[in-house]
Amino acid sequence: MDTIRDLAPGDAWELVALYEEYDWWEDRSVEDVRRALAETEVAVGIEADGDLVATARVLTDYTYYANVFDVPEGGVEEMVRMTDRQRTPASSGAGGCQVFERVSADHA
């Protein structure tokens, strides 16, 4: 089963392994990624059968803007597919997604 989870500094090695094939990622060390995760308030990952398959780090003002970083090719589609499937009338309000509603709730 696919699940969305928060990423923490301890997930750095898994993130480096996931992205090592991308040229834009080649200069990132596990320690640098650990530091980036420690300083990022919103970092989420998607696991399929226990393996990390997509991630995103979000920098936001929690009011108007958000920038999403570190999404690999195909990752956007996977994140949209996951969040669409996990929407429910009780949790999604006016059609929001679980990941970003969790972010909003944490900073309300």
Phi and psi in radians as a Rosetta constraint file:
Dihedral C 1 N 2 CA 2 C 2 CIRCULARHARMONIC -1.476 0.35
Dihedral N 2 CA 2 C 2 N 3 CIRCULARHARMONIC 2.422 0.35
Dihedral C 2 N 3 CA 3 C 3 CIRCULARHARMONIC -2.397 0.35
Dihedral N 3 CA 3 C 3 N 4 CIRCULARHARMONIC 2.648 0.35
Dihedral C 3 N 4 CA 4 C 4 CIRCULARHARMONIC -1.773 0.35
Dihedral N 4 CA 4 C 4 N 5 CIRCULARHARMONIC 2.348 0.35
Dihedral C 4 N 5 CA 5 C 5 CIRCULARHARMONIC -2.489 0.35
Dihedral N 5 CA 5 C 5 N 6 CIRCULARHARMONIC 2.747 0.35
Dihedral C 5 N 6 CA 6 C 6 CIRCULARHARMONIC -1.281 0.35
Dihedral N 6 CA 6 C 6 N 7 CIRCULARHARMONIC 2.561 0.35
Dihedral C 6 N 7 CA 7 C 7 CIRCULARHARMONIC -1.772 0.35
Dihedral N 7 CA 7 C 7 N 8 CIRCULARHARMONIC 2.549 0.35
Dihedral C 7 N 8 CA 8 C 8 CIRCULARHARMONIC -2.247 0.35
Dihedral N 8 CA 8 C 8 N 9 CIRCULARHARMONIC 2.936 0.35
Dihedral C 8 N 9 CA 9 C 9 CIRCULARHARMONIC -0.929 0.35
Dihedral N 9 CA 9 C 9 N 10 CIRCULARHARMONIC -0.565 0.35
Dihedral C 9 N 10 CA 10 C 10 CIRCULARHARMONIC -1.162 0.35
Dihedral N 10 CA 10 C 10 N 11 CIRCULARHARMONIC -0.193 0.35
Dihedral C 10 N 11 CA 11 C 11 CIRCULARHARMONIC -1.570 0.35
Dihedral N 11 CA 11 C 11 N 12 CIRCULARHARMONIC 0.062 0.35
Dihedral C 11 N 12 CA 12 C 12 CIRCULARHARMONIC -1.005 0.35
Dihedral N 12 CA 12 C 12 N 13 CIRCULARHARMONIC -0.781 0.35
Dihedral C 12 N 13 CA 13 C 13 CIRCULARHARMONIC -1.080 0.35
Dihedral N 13 CA 13 C 13 N 14 CIRCULARHARMONIC -0.656 0.35
Dihedral C 13 N 14 CA 14 C 14 CIRCULARHARMONIC -1.203 0.35
Dihedral N 14 CA 14 C 14 N 15 CIRCULARHARMONIC -0.650 0.35
Dihedral C 14 N 15 CA 15 C 15 CIRCULARHARMONIC -1.154 0.35
Dihedral N 15 CA 15 C 15 N 16 CIRCULARHARMONIC -0.777 0.35
Dihedral C 15 N 16 CA 16 C 16 CIRCULARHARMONIC -1.074 0.35
Dihedral N 16 CA 16 C 16 N 17 CIRCULARHARMONIC -0.749 0.35
Dihedral C 16 N 17 CA 17 C 17 CIRCULARHARMONIC -1.104 0.35
Dihedral N 17 CA 17 C 17 N 18 CIRCULARHARMONIC -0.686 0.35
Dihedral C 17 N 18 CA 18 C 18 CIRCULARHARMONIC -1.129 0.35
Dihedral N 18 CA 18 C 18 N 19 CIRCULARHARMONIC -0.712 0.35
Dihedral C 18 N 19 CA 19 C 19 CIRCULARHARMONIC -1.748 0.35
Dihedral N 19 CA 19 C 19 N 20 CIRCULARHARMONIC 0.024 0.35
Dihedral C 19 N 20 CA 20 C 20 CIRCULARHARMONIC -1.030 0.35
Dihedral N 20 CA 20 C 20 N 21 CIRCULARHARMONIC -0.393 0.35
Dihedral C 20 N 21 CA 21 C 21 CIRCULARHARMONIC -1.396 0.35
Dihedral N 21 CA 21 C 21 N 22 CIRCULARHARMONIC -0.166 0.35
Dihedral C 21 N 22 CA 22 C 22 CIRCULARHARMONIC -1.588 0.35
Dihedral N 22 CA 22 C 22 N 23 CIRCULARHARMONIC 2.298 0.35
Dihedral C 22 N 23 CA 23 C 23 CIRCULARHARMONIC -1.019 0.35
Dihedral N 23 CA 23 C 23 N 24 CIRCULARHARMONIC -0.665 0.35
Dihedral C 23 N 24 CA 24 C 24 CIRCULARHARMONIC -1.219 0.35
Dihedral N 24 CA 24 C 24 N 25 CIRCULARHARMONIC -0.133 0.35
Dihedral C 24 N 25 CA 25 C 25 CIRCULARHARMONIC -1.879 0.35
Dihedral N 25 CA 25 C 25 N 26 CIRCULARHARMONIC -0.199 0.35
Dihedral C 25 N 26 CA 26 C 26 CIRCULARHARMONIC -1.029 0.35
Dihedral N 26 CA 26 C 26 N 27 CIRCULARHARMONIC -0.452 0.35
Dihedral C 26 N 27 CA 27 C 27 CIRCULARHARMONIC -1.610 0.35
Dihedral N 27 CA 27 C 27 N 28 CIRCULARHARMONIC 0.146 0.35
Dihedral C 27 N 28 CA 28 C 28 CIRCULARHARMONIC -1.670 0.35
Dihedral N 28 CA 28 C 28 N 29 CIRCULARHARMONIC 2.214 0.35
Dihedral C 28 N 29 CA 29 C 29 CIRCULARHARMONIC -1.665 0.35
Dihedral N 29 CA 29 C 29 N 30 CIRCULARHARMONIC 2.857 0.35
Dihedral C 29 N 30 CA 30 C 30 CIRCULARHARMONIC -1.037 0.35
Dihedral N 30 CA 30 C 30 N 31 CIRCULARHARMONIC -0.731 0.35
Dihedral C 30 N 31 CA 31 C 31 CIRCULARHARMONIC -1.140 0.35
Dihedral N 31 CA 31 C 31 N 32 CIRCULARHARMONIC -0.715 0.35
Dihedral C 31 N 32 CA 32 C 32 CIRCULARHARMONIC -1.131 0.35
Dihedral N 32 CA 32 C 32 N 33 CIRCULARHARMONIC -0.710 0.35
Dihedral C 32 N 33 CA 33 C 33 CIRCULARHARMONIC -1.168 0.35
Dihedral N 33 CA 33 C 33 N 34 CIRCULARHARMONIC -0.677 0.35
Dihedral C 33 N 34 CA 34 C 34 CIRCULARHARMONIC -1.037 0.35
Dihedral N 34 CA 34 C 34 N 35 CIRCULARHARMONIC -0.767 0.35
Dihedral C 34 N 35 CA 35 C 35 CIRCULARHARMONIC -1.148 0.35
Dihedral N 35 CA 35 C 35 N 36 CIRCULARHARMONIC -0.725 0.35
Dihedral C 35 N 36 CA 36 C 36 CIRCULARHARMONIC -1.077 0.35
Dihedral N 36 CA 36 C 36 N 37 CIRCULARHARMONIC -0.766 0.35
Dihedral C 36 N 37 CA 37 C 37 CIRCULARHARMONIC -1.128 0.35
Dihedral N 37 CA 37 C 37 N 38 CIRCULARHARMONIC -0.650 0.35
Dihedral C 37 N 38 CA 38 C 38 CIRCULARHARMONIC -1.123 0.35
Dihedral N 38 CA 38 C 38 N 39 CIRCULARHARMONIC -0.521 0.35
Dihedral C 38 N 39 CA 39 C 39 CIRCULARHARMONIC -1.733 0.35
Dihedral N 39 CA 39 C 39 N 40 CIRCULARHARMONIC 0.099 0.35
Dihedral C 39 N 40 CA 40 C 40 CIRCULARHARMONIC -1.897 0.35
Dihedral N 40 CA 40 C 40 N 41 CIRCULARHARMONIC 2.104 0.35
Dihedral C 40 N 41 CA 41 C 41 CIRCULARHARMONIC -1.198 0.35
Dihedral N 41 CA 41 C 41 N 42 CIRCULARHARMONIC -0.627 0.35
Dihedral C 41 N 42 CA 42 C 42 CIRCULARHARMONIC -2.137 0.35
Dihedral N 42 CA 42 C 42 N 43 CIRCULARHARMONIC 1.899 0.35
Dihedral C 42 N 43 CA 43 C 43 CIRCULARHARMONIC -2.427 0.35
Dihedral N 43 CA 43 C 43 N 44 CIRCULARHARMONIC 2.136 0.35
Dihedral C 43 N 44 CA 44 C 44 CIRCULARHARMONIC -2.194 0.35
Dihedral N 44 CA 44 C 44 N 45 CIRCULARHARMONIC 2.682 0.35
Dihedral C 44 N 45 CA 45 C 45 CIRCULARHARMONIC -2.333 0.35
Dihedral N 45 CA 45 C 45 N 46 CIRCULARHARMONIC 2.740 0.35
Dihedral C 45 N 46 CA 46 C 46 CIRCULARHARMONIC -2.010 0.35
Dihedral N 46 CA 46 C 46 N 47 CIRCULARHARMONIC 2.247 0.35
Dihedral C 46 N 47 CA 47 C 47 CIRCULARHARMONIC -1.910 0.35
Dihedral N 47 CA 47 C 47 N 48 CIRCULARHARMONIC 2.419 0.35
Dihedral C 47 N 48 CA 48 C 48 CIRCULARHARMONIC -2.111 0.35
Dihedral N 48 CA 48 C 48 N 49 CIRCULARHARMONIC 2.072 0.35
Dihedral C 48 N 49 CA 49 C 49 CIRCULARHARMONIC 0.940 0.35
Dihedral N 49 CA 49 C 49 N 50 CIRCULARHARMONIC 0.671 0.35
Dihedral C 49 N 50 CA 50 C 50 CIRCULARHARMONIC 1.483 0.35
Dihedral N 50 CA 50 C 50 N 51 CIRCULARHARMONIC -0.066 0.35
Dihedral C 50 N 51 CA 51 C 51 CIRCULARHARMONIC -1.833 0.35
Dihedral N 51 CA 51 C 51 N 52 CIRCULARHARMONIC 2.385 0.35
Dihedral C 51 N 52 CA 52 C 52 CIRCULARHARMONIC -1.206 0.35
Dihedral N 52 CA 52 C 52 N 53 CIRCULARHARMONIC 2.140 0.35
Dihedral C 52 N 53 CA 53 C 53 CIRCULARHARMONIC -2.062 0.35
Dihedral N 53 CA 53 C 53 N 54 CIRCULARHARMONIC -0.311 0.35
Dihedral C 53 N 54 CA 54 C 54 CIRCULARHARMONIC -2.791 0.35
Dihedral N 54 CA 54 C 54 N 55 CIRCULARHARMONIC 2.623 0.35
Dihedral C 54 N 55 CA 55 C 55 CIRCULARHARMONIC -2.532 0.35
Dihedral N 55 CA 55 C 55 N 56 CIRCULARHARMONIC 2.913 0.35
Dihedral C 55 N 56 CA 56 C 56 CIRCULARHARMONIC -2.729 0.35
Dihedral N 56 CA 56 C 56 N 57 CIRCULARHARMONIC 2.442 0.35
Dihedral C 56 N 57 CA 57 C 57 CIRCULARHARMONIC -1.910 0.35
Dihedral N 57 CA 57 C 57 N 58 CIRCULARHARMONIC 2.353 0.35
Dihedral C 57 N 58 CA 58 C 58 CIRCULARHARMONIC -2.063 0.35
Dihedral N 58 CA 58 C 58 N 59 CIRCULARHARMONIC 2.224 0.35
Dihedral C 58 N 59 CA 59 C 59 CIRCULARHARMONIC -1.912 0.35
Dihedral N 59 CA 59 C 59 N 60 CIRCULARHARMONIC 2.155 0.35
Dihedral C 59 N 60 CA 60 C 60 CIRCULARHARMONIC -2.558 0.35
Dihedral N 60 CA 60 C 60 N 61 CIRCULARHARMONIC 2.752 0.35
Dihedral C 60 N 61 CA 61 C 61 CIRCULARHARMONIC -1.667 0.35
Dihedral N 61 CA 61 C 61 N 62 CIRCULARHARMONIC -0.001 0.35
Dihedral C 61 N 62 CA 62 C 62 CIRCULARHARMONIC 1.126 0.35
Dihedral N 62 CA 62 C 62 N 63 CIRCULARHARMONIC 0.191 0.35
Dihedral C 62 N 63 CA 63 C 63 CIRCULARHARMONIC -2.207 0.35
Dihedral N 63 CA 63 C 63 N 64 CIRCULARHARMONIC -0.978 0.35
Dihedral C 63 N 64 CA 64 C 64 CIRCULARHARMONIC -2.098 0.35
Dihedral N 64 CA 64 C 64 N 65 CIRCULARHARMONIC -0.658 0.35
Dihedral C 64 N 65 CA 65 C 65 CIRCULARHARMONIC -2.172 0.35
Dihedral N 65 CA 65 C 65 N 66 CIRCULARHARMONIC 2.610 0.35
Dihedral C 65 N 66 CA 66 C 66 CIRCULARHARMONIC -2.609 0.35
Dihedral N 66 CA 66 C 66 N 67 CIRCULARHARMONIC 2.408 0.35
Dihedral C 66 N 67 CA 67 C 67 CIRCULARHARMONIC -2.012 0.35
Dihedral N 67 CA 67 C 67 N 68 CIRCULARHARMONIC 2.349 0.35
Dihedral C 67 N 68 CA 68 C 68 CIRCULARHARMONIC -1.900 0.35
Dihedral N 68 CA 68 C 68 N 69 CIRCULARHARMONIC 2.273 0.35
Dihedral C 68 N 69 CA 69 C 69 CIRCULARHARMONIC -2.156 0.35
Dihedral N 69 CA 69 C 69 N 70 CIRCULARHARMONIC 2.829 0.35
Dihedral C 69 N 70 CA 70 C 70 CIRCULARHARMONIC 1.093 0.35
Dihedral N 70 CA 70 C 70 N 71 CIRCULARHARMONIC 0.664 0.35
Dihedral C 70 N 71 CA 71 C 71 CIRCULARHARMONIC -1.751 0.35
Dihedral N 71 CA 71 C 71 N 72 CIRCULARHARMONIC 2.044 0.35
Dihedral C 71 N 72 CA 72 C 72 CIRCULARHARMONIC -1.306 0.35
Dihedral N 72 CA 72 C 72 N 73 CIRCULARHARMONIC 2.935 0.35
Dihedral C 72 N 73 CA 73 C 73 CIRCULARHARMONIC -0.942 0.35
Dihedral N 73 CA 73 C 73 N 74 CIRCULARHARMONIC 2.267 0.35
Dihedral C 73 N 74 CA 74 C 74 CIRCULARHARMONIC 1.507 0.35
Dihedral N 74 CA 74 C 74 N 75 CIRCULARHARMONIC -0.267 0.35
Dihedral C 74 N 75 CA 75 C 75 CIRCULARHARMONIC -1.193 0.35
Dihedral N 75 CA 75 C 75 N 76 CIRCULARHARMONIC -0.643 0.35
Dihedral C 75 N 76 CA 76 C 76 CIRCULARHARMONIC -1.085 0.35
Dihedral N 76 CA 76 C 76 N 77 CIRCULARHARMONIC -0.808 0.35
Dihedral C 76 N 77 CA 77 C 77 CIRCULARHARMONIC -1.063 0.35
Dihedral N 77 CA 77 C 77 N 78 CIRCULARHARMONIC -0.722 0.35
Dihedral C 77 N 78 CA 78 C 78 CIRCULARHARMONIC -1.127 0.35
Dihedral N 78 CA 78 C 78 N 79 CIRCULARHARMONIC -0.736 0.35
Dihedral C 78 N 79 CA 79 C 79 CIRCULARHARMONIC -1.163 0.35
Dihedral N 79 CA 79 C 79 N 80 CIRCULARHARMONIC -0.728 0.35
Dihedral C 79 N 80 CA 80 C 80 CIRCULARHARMONIC -1.131 0.35
Dihedral N 80 CA 80 C 80 N 81 CIRCULARHARMONIC -0.762 0.35
Dihedral C 80 N 81 CA 81 C 81 CIRCULARHARMONIC -1.042 0.35
Dihedral N 81 CA 81 C 81 N 82 CIRCULARHARMONIC -0.775 0.35
Dihedral C 81 N 82 CA 82 C 82 CIRCULARHARMONIC -1.142 0.35
Dihedral N 82 CA 82 C 82 N 83 CIRCULARHARMONIC -0.812 0.35
Dihedral C 82 N 83 CA 83 C 83 CIRCULARHARMONIC -1.226 0.35
Dihedral N 83 CA 83 C 83 N 84 CIRCULARHARMONIC -0.612 0.35
Dihedral C 83 N 84 CA 84 C 84 CIRCULARHARMONIC -1.073 0.35
Dihedral N 84 CA 84 C 84 N 85 CIRCULARHARMONIC -0.751 0.35
Dihedral C 84 N 85 CA 85 C 85 CIRCULARHARMONIC -1.195 0.35
Dihedral N 85 CA 85 C 85 N 86 CIRCULARHARMONIC -0.496 0.35
Dihedral C 85 N 86 CA 86 C 86 CIRCULARHARMONIC -1.640 0.35
Dihedral N 86 CA 86 C 86 N 87 CIRCULARHARMONIC 0.098 0.35
Dihedral C 86 N 87 CA 87 C 87 CIRCULARHARMONIC -1.267 0.35
Dihedral N 87 CA 87 C 87 N 88 CIRCULARHARMONIC 2.467 0.35
Dihedral C 87 N 88 CA 88 C 88 CIRCULARHARMONIC -2.429 0.35
Dihedral N 88 CA 88 C 88 N 89 CIRCULARHARMONIC 2.678 0.35
Dihedral C 88 N 89 CA 89 C 89 CIRCULARHARMONIC -1.012 0.35
Dihedral N 89 CA 89 C 89 N 90 CIRCULARHARMONIC -0.602 0.35
Dihedral C 89 N 90 CA 90 C 90 CIRCULARHARMONIC -1.278 0.35
Dihedral N 90 CA 90 C 90 N 91 CIRCULARHARMONIC -0.537 0.35
Dihedral C 90 N 91 CA 91 C 91 CIRCULARHARMONIC -1.879 0.35
Dihedral N 91 CA 91 C 91 N 92 CIRCULARHARMONIC -0.193 0.35
Dihedral C 91 N 92 CA 92 C 92 CIRCULARHARMONIC -1.787 0.35
Dihedral N 92 CA 92 C 92 N 93 CIRCULARHARMONIC -0.040 0.35
Dihedral C 92 N 93 CA 93 C 93 CIRCULARHARMONIC 0.944 0.35
Dihedral N 93 CA 93 C 93 N 94 CIRCULARHARMONIC -2.105 0.35
Dihedral C 93 N 94 CA 94 C 94 CIRCULARHARMONIC -1.606 0.35
Dihedral N 94 CA 94 C 94 N 95 CIRCULARHARMONIC 0.765 0.35
Dihedral C 94 N 95 CA 95 C 95 CIRCULARHARMONIC 1.571 0.35
Dihedral N 95 CA 95 C 95 N 96 CIRCULARHARMONIC 0.302 0.35
Dihedral C 95 N 96 CA 96 C 96 CIRCULARHARMONIC -1.250 0.35
Dihedral N 96 CA 96 C 96 N 97 CIRCULARHARMONIC 3.036 0.35
Dihedral C 96 N 97 CA 97 C 97 CIRCULARHARMONIC -1.938 0.35
Dihedral N 97 CA 97 C 97 N 98 CIRCULARHARMONIC 2.747 0.35
Dihedral C 97 N 98 CA 98 C 98 CIRCULARHARMONIC -1.023 0.35
Dihedral N 98 CA 98 C 98 N 99 CIRCULARHARMONIC -0.763 0.35
Dihedral C 98 N 99 CA 99 C 99 CIRCULARHARMONIC -1.048 0.35
Dihedral N 99 CA 99 C 99 N 100 CIRCULARHARMONIC -0.899 0.35
Dihedral C 99 N 100 CA 100 C 100 CIRCULARHARMONIC -1.358 0.35
Dihedral N 100 CA 100 C 100 N 101 CIRCULARHARMONIC -0.446 0.35
Dihedral C 100 N 101 CA 101 C 101 CIRCULARHARMONIC -1.182 0.35
Dihedral N 101 CA 101 C 101 N 102 CIRCULARHARMONIC -0.650 0.35
Dihedral C 101 N 102 CA 102 C 102 CIRCULARHARMONIC -1.099 0.35
Dihedral N 102 CA 102 C 102 N 103 CIRCULARHARMONIC -0.724 0.35
Dihedral C 102 N 103 CA 103 C 103 CIRCULARHARMONIC -1.058 0.35
Dihedral N 103 CA 103 C 103 N 104 CIRCULARHARMONIC -0.836 0.35
Dihedral C 103 N 104 CA 104 C 104 CIRCULARHARMONIC -1.083 0.35
Dihedral N 104 CA 104 C 104 N 105 CIRCULARHARMONIC -0.735 0.35
Dihedral C 104 N 105 CA 105 C 105 CIRCULARHARMONIC -1.121 0.35
Dihedral N 105 CA 105 C 105 N 106 CIRCULARHARMONIC -0.657 0.35
Dihedral C 105 N 106 CA 106 C 106 CIRCULARHARMONIC -1.146 0.35
Dihedral N 106 CA 106 C 106 N 107 CIRCULARHARMONIC -0.384 0.35
Dihedral C 106 N 107 CA 107 C 107 CIRCULARHARMONIC -2.121 0.35
Dihedral N 107 CA 107 C 107 N 108 CIRCULARHARMONIC 0.367 0.35
